[in-house]
C-alpha cells in the first residue's frame, strides 16, 4: 500500500473512533463525577476505610489527601520491589536495588513510568501486576481527580472553599471509568495475540541453533491500563514494539486510540460539567491543531530519507518495526509524547532530527495535545487562564473565565504552575551537560559541535523533558543507570508532578470562593475561533520563548548539519 494512503487511513480511523466516542464517553464521565449515588462496592470501600463520602474538602484537605495517598504508594511500591525475591511468582529474580527501586516507585506513582531497568530481568510477575499495574490505575485516577476539582471550581460557589472529596473522585475514576474500559481493551488485545500469562517464560531454539529463553508476563491486562491511563511503562524492555505487547497493526491502532480517548473526551466532560459544550469544543480544537501539526512534521521528516543507510534502504526504517512502518510509528510517537504516556513502538533515538525534535517539542508544549488523563485538561485550562488575562490586557477587557474573575492571586498560581516544568527541564539539562562524568553515558558524544555531541545533548534534553512532564519515553541511547540520573530524574518526576498539582488545587480553592459574575459586553469570549487562536498562540509562544535556545543547541542544530 502507498505510504501516504496508509498514513491517511490510520489517521482517519483514529480520528473517527475518537469523534464517535467524544460525546457519549465525555457525558458518561461527567455523570460519574456529579452523581450523588455510590455503588455498593464503593460504599463497602468507604465503610472499610472509614471515609465519609458526603463530606467535602477544601483545597488544603484535598491536596493533603492526594499527597498522603501518593506518598503511601511510593513507600509500598519501593518495599515491594526490595522484597520481591521472597514473594510468590518471583521467577528466580532477586530484590531490586535501592536506587532503581526508588526511581521506579517515584516513576509509577507520578504517572511517568520511566524505566531505567530491563523489565524481563528485573521485575517479577508478582511485582508487575500487584505493584506497577495498581499504580497505573491509581496515578491516572489522581490526575483525573485534580482536573475534576478544578472544573468544579468554575461552576460552584463555596464561601468555605470546598472543591470535592478526593477519595470519592479517586474511587469513581478507578472503578467506574478505568477498570471497565481497561477490561474491554484487554480482551481486544488478547484477540490480537497479546500474551497473558503468569509463567516466567519458555525455552526455544533460535534460528542459529542456540537456546533462547523467552519471557512471559500478564501483558494484556497491563498493556490496556498502560495506554488507557497514559502511563506507558512496558512489561517488556522494547515496550509496545515487542510482539507480545503489540503484535499486529490492529493492536497498534487500538493502543493509539486507548491512549487518546480519555484525554480527548475529558474536554467534553468539562463542557458538560460547566454547562457549555462549546467550551470543551474550543479546548479540543486547540489540542487537535497542535497534535495534527506535529504529526504532519513528524511524518514528513520520517518519510524523507536522510543519510547513506536510509537512502540505500529507501526509507527511514532503522529503529522501526516493519509491521507498523513509518505511518504507524509516527502516529504512535506523536500521540504518546503528546499524552504523557511514554509508551513507544519504535526507537525515538533513531528518528530524524526533525522528527525527534517534533517529539521533544510535543512534550515541551506542556503535554496538552491532548495531554495525560486529567493532566491534559487542567494543563490547558491553566494556559487558557493566562490567554484570557493576556487577551484582556491587549483589548482592555475584564479578565474573566466562565464568570470567575482572574486577579493577582489566580494569575500568580497559574504562572507558577506553568513555570515548574521549564525550570526543571532547563536546570536539570544544564547541570547534566556540564558534569564531565555524564558524557560517557550518552550513546552519542564527541567533540563540541560534532553531530555526535549535538545528538548527545538532545538525548539529555529529551530525558529531562520526559521526566519533568511525567511522560516516561526516552531517547534510549542515553544510559540512565548512574546514581546521578536515578536521583536527578526522580526529583524531576516528583516536582514535575506534584508542584503543578498543588498550584492547580490552590487555584481551584481561590476560584470556588468567588461568586459567579454574569458575562457582559466587556468580557472576552472564551469560545470560538478567535479564542482558540489566542490560546494556541499562547501555548506556542510560551514554549518558543522558553525552549528555543535549548532546541537550537540540539535538534535544530542537528537538522542543519
N, C-alpha and C positions, 0 to 999 in steps of 0.2 A: 504494500500500500504506500502511496505517496506520503512522505513525512508530514507535509503541510496538511493533508487531508486527515491523517491520523491524529495530529495535534488538535485540529478543529473539532473532530468528532468527540475526542476525550473531553475537551474543554466544554463543549456543548452539553455533553451528558452530565458532567458535574454541575454546571450551572442550572440545567433543567431540574435535576433532583433537588437542589437547594431551593429553587423557586417554588417547587411543588410543596416542599416541607415548611417553607417560611411561615406561612400564616397559621396552619394547624399546630405546628410544634411551638411556635412562639406564643400563641394564645394558651396552649396547654401549660407551658412553663409559668405563664403569668397566673393561671388559676392555682398552680401548685403553691406559689408563694403568697397568694392572697386569700386562700381558703381558710375558714375558721374551724375546719374539722380535721381531726387527726385520724390516721389509720390505726387499726388495732395494734399492729406491730409497733407503731410509733408510740402509742400510749403505753405499751409494755416497756419499751426502752426508757421513756421518760420516768416511769414509776421506779424502775430498777436504778436509774442514775439520779433519782430524786431531783428531777427537773420540772419546774412549773412552766408548762408550755404556753400559758396565758400571760405570764409575766414578761414585760418588755424591758429592754436595756437601753441606757444612754450609750453614746459612742464610747465612753470610758469602759463601761461594763462589757460592751460588745467586743471592743479591742482586747480587753483583758482576757475574756473567754477564748478568743481566737489565738492569742499568743500562748496562753496556757495549754490549749489543745495541741498547738503545733510543737511546743517545747516537749510535751509528753511524747509526741510522735517521734521526735528526733532521738530522745533517750531510749525509747522502746526499740526503734529500728537499729540503733547503734549496738545495743546489747544483744539483740537477736543475731546480728551478723557475727559478733565476737564469740558466741557460744554455739554457732550452727553445727560445729563438729560433733556435738553430743546430742543433737536433736534428730528426730526421725528424718528419713529421706535425705541424709547428708551426702550420700554418694561418695564417701571417702574424701570429702572436702573438709579441710580444717577451718577454724575460725578465721575471719577476715582481719587483716592487720589494722591497728588503731587508726592510722592516717586515712586509709581507704574507707574504713567503716564510718569515720566522722564525715568525710566528704560525701559519701553515698547517702548517709542519713539526712544530711542537710539538703542534698540534691533532690531527693524524692519528696521530702516534706515541703519544699518550696516549689514543687511542680516543675523543677528544672530537669531532673532525670539525666544530669550529666554523668557519664560513666567513664571513670578512669581505670577500668579493670576489664578483664575478659569474662563475661558472664558465665560461659560454659565451664570455666575452670576456677571460678571464684564463688559464685552464689549457688546454693543448693536448691533442690526442688521443693524444699520447705520454706526457705527464706524468700524465694521468688514470689509465691502467692500470698503467704501469710504476712510478709513484711512489705515487699515492694508494691505488689498489686493493691494491697489495702491502702497504702499511701496514694496510689493513683486515684482511687475514689475520693479519699479524704481531702487531698490538696486541691483537686478540681472543685469539690463542693465548697471549700473555703473561698476560692475565687468567685464562684457564683454568688455566695452569700454576701460578699462585700459589694458586688455590683447591685444586688437587690436592695441592700441597705441604703446605698446612695440614691437609687431610684425612688425609694420611699420618701427620702428627704425632700424631693421636689414636689410631691403631692400631699404630704402631710403637714400639719401644723401642730407641733407638740411643744408647748412652752417649757416643759420639763426635759425635752430633748430626746425622747425615746425613738430609736430607729429600727426596732425589731428585736427578735430573740435569736442570738447566734446559733444556739443548739437546735432550735426548730428549723432554721434555714439550712443548717448543715445536714440534718437528718432528712429533710424533704428532698434536698438536692441529690443526696445519695440514693435513697430508697425509691423515689418516685420518678427520677429522671435518668440518672446514670446507670443504675442497676438494670432496669428493664431494657433500655436501649443497648447496653453492652451485651446482654444475653442474646438479643436478636442478631447483633453484628457478629458475635462469636459463632453462632450457628451458620451464618452465611460464610464466614471464613473457613469453618470446618468443611463445608461443602466444596470448597475450592482446594482443599488439601492441606490447610494449616494444621500442624500436629497439636495434639492434646494428650500428653502422657506424663505420668509420674515416674517412669523408668528413667534412670540416669543416662542411658544410651544403648547403642548396639554396635557390634563389630561387623565390618565388611572388608572386602578386598578391593583395593584401588586398581585403577587401570594399569599401573605399573607392577601389579602383583603384591604390593606391600599391604600390611594390615592397617586398617583405618578404624578409629573409634569415633562414632557419630553421636553427638549429644542429642538428647531428647528433653522435653520440658512441657509443662502445661501452657503452650504458647497461645492457642486460640483465645482463651479466656483473658489472658493478659494483653494480647495484641488489641483486643476490642477496646478495653478501657484505656490502654496506652494511647490510642488515637482519639477516641471519643472525649477523653478528659484532657486533651492536648498535653499529655505527659511526655512520651517519646522514648522512654528507656527500653531498649531491646532486650529480649530474653536470650538472644544470641548476639555474638560480637558484631556481626555485619548488619544487625538491625533488620529493617524491612527490605534489605537486599538479599536476605537469606531465604532460600526456597521453603524452609519450614515455617517462616513467618509470613511470607508474601510470595506464593508460588506462581500466580498467574496474572495476566493483565487485568482480569476481572477483579481479583482480590486487591490489586493495586488501586483501581478506581474506587472500590468500596472503602479502602482505608483513607483515601483522599477525602471522600465525602464525609467519612466519620469525623475527621479532624476539623472540618469546616462547618459542619451542620449546626452545632450548638452556638458557636460564636456569631454566626450569621443570624440565626433565628433569635438570638438574645436581643437583637435590636428591635425585633417585633415585640418581644416581651416588654421591653422598655416603653415602646409606643403604646401598648395596650395598658400598662400599669399607670402611665401618666394621662391616659385618655385622649391621646392624639397620635394616631398611627403614622402621620406624616413625619413626626419627629424621628421615629425609627427608620423610616424610608430614607430620610436625609442622611442619617448616620451610615446606613448600609450602602448608600450610593458612594459616599466618600471611601469607605472600605473597598468597595468593588473597583473604583477608579485606581486606587493605589495598587491593589492586587493585580489588576489587569495590566497596568503599565509595567510593573516589574516582571510579570510573566512574559510580556512581549519582549522586553530587553533580554531576559534570560534565554528565551527560545531563539532569538536572533543570534545572540552570542554563541550559543552552543551549536547552532546549525551552520555557522560559518567556520570552516576549518582553520586552525592556527597551528603552525609548527610542522616540521617534516613528517613526524609519525602520523598526525591527524590527516595531513594532505595525502599521504600514501594510502591510508586506510579509507579515505573518502568521507570521514565523519569524525566528530569529537566523541568517540565511544570509549576511550580509556577511562576506567573508573565507573562505567555504567553497565547495567545489566542488559543483555541483548533481548530479553523477554519484555522489557519495558521501552527500550530505545530512548532517544533524546526527548520526544514529547512527554512520555510518562515520567521520565526522570526530572525534567524541568518543572512540570506541573506539580510533582510531589515536593520538589525542593523549595519552590516559591511558597507553596501552601504551608509547609512545615516551618519555614523561617518566619512566616507572617502570622503564625498562630501560637508561638511559644511551645510548639510540640517537640521539636528536636529529633523526631524520627527521621531516618534517611533511607532511601532506596538506591542511592548512588553515592559516590565518593565526592563530597563537595570540594575537597582539596584538588581534585582533578578537573574541576570546571575551568573554563577560560577566565581570563582576568575580568572581562565584562560580566560574565555570568556569576562568578564568585563575588564580584563587587556588588552586584544587584542583591545577592543573598545577604551580604553583610548590611547593606543599606536597608533591607527589609526589616532587620532587627533594630537598626539604629533609628528608624522612624518611630520606635516605641512599641512595635508589635501591636499595631491596632488595625492591621489589614488582613484578616478581621480580628486578630488577637486571640489570646487564650480564652478558655471558658470563664466568663466573668471579667477577667483582667482586660480583655479587649474592649468590653463595654465601658468599664469605669475609666480605662485609659483614654478612650476617645471622648468621653464626657468631660474629663478634666481639660483636654485640649479645646473642646467646644466652649468651655467657660472662658478660657484665655482668648479664643477667637471673638467671642461676644464682647469681652472687655476691650480688646484692641479695636474691633469694629465700632463700638460705641464711642471710643476716643476719636476715631477718624471722622465720624459723621456727626458727632455731638449728640448722640442718643443715649438714653439711660441704659447702662449695662445690666440687663436682667435676663434670666434664663428660666422659662416656664413659671414666670411670676415671682421668682425669688431674686432679690437684688444682690448684685455682686459688689461687695465692698472690699475694703482693705484686707480684712481677715480672710475672706473667701479666695481672693486672688493670690494672697500670700501662700495659702495652703496649696492651691493649685500649682503655683510656680515651684514650690518646694517639691511637690510630687513629681513634676516633670524633670527637675534638675538632678534627682538622685541617680538615675541611670547614666547620664553623660559623665557625671563626676566619677562614678565607679569605673566606667569604661576607660576614660582618658587617664585617670590616675593609675589604675592597675596596669594598663598598657605601657605608660611612660616609665613606671618603676621597673617593669619586667624587662624592657628592651635595653635599659642602661645597666642591668645586672650582667656582668660578664659570664656568670655561671649558667644563664638561661639560653645562651646562643646554641650550646650543644644539644639542647632538647628540640630545636627546630629541625623539621625534616628538610627545610631549605634554608641555608645560611651561606654567607660568603662575605667578600669584601664589600664595604659600603658602596651602594649604587649599582651593584650587580643584580641581575634578575633573581638570584637565589636569596640575597639579603632582603630584597623588596617583598618577595613572597613570604619569607620568614616573618617579616613584620605583619603581613596580612594574617598569618596564622595566629599570631598573638592577639591582634585586634579582634579577630573573629572569636577567639576563646573568651575574652572578657566581655564582648558584646553578647555572646551566648549566655554566659553566666549571669551577667547583670540584668538581662532581660528574662531570665528564667526560661531560656529556650532549651539548651542541652545538646544541640548539634555541634559539630566541630569541623574545622579543617584538620583532619586526623593525622596530618603529617607532623603535628606538634605532639611531643611526648609530655604528658602532664602528671607523671607519677612521682615527681620530686616533691619534697616537703613544701617548697615554695608554692608550687602550683596548687597542691592539695589545699593549702591554707588560704592562699590569696583568692582562689576561685570560690572556695567555700564561703569566705567572708563576703565576696561579691554577690553570691547567691542569696545569702541571708539578708543583707542590706537591700539588695535589689528587689526582694520580695516584700519584706515587712515594713520598710520605711514608707514606700508609696501607700501601702495599705493603711498605715496609721494616719498619714496625711489625708487620705480619702475619707476615712471614717470621721476624722475631726471635721472635715469639710461637710460631711453629712450631718453631723451634730449641729454645725452652725446654720445650715440651710433649714433643717427641720424646725428650728426655733423661730423662724421668721413666719410672719403671716403672708398669705398669698396676695400678690398685687395684680389687679386686672391689667391685661395688656392694653396699651393705648397707642396713639399715633406716634408717641416718642419712643416706643420700644422697637429695638432691632428685631426683625423677623428671624426666627431660627429654623425655618423650614424652607424648602425650595432650592432652586439652583444657585441663587446668589449666596446664601449662607453656606451651601455645600462647597462652593468655590472658595469662600473665605476660610472655611475650616481646612480644606485641602491645602491651601496656601500656607496656613499657619503651621500645619504638620510638616510640610516640606521645608519651610523657612527655618523652623527650629532645628531640624536635622542638618540643613545645609550650613547654617551659621556655626553650629556646634562641631560637626564632624568633618567638614570639608578638608581642613588641614590634614587630619589623620587619613582620610580616604586618598588624598593626594600623595601621601607618602607610601601608600600600599597599593590597592587595586588600580587606581588611576595611573600611577607611575608605571605599574606593571603592564597595563594595556597599551601604553605609549612606547614600550620597548620595541 
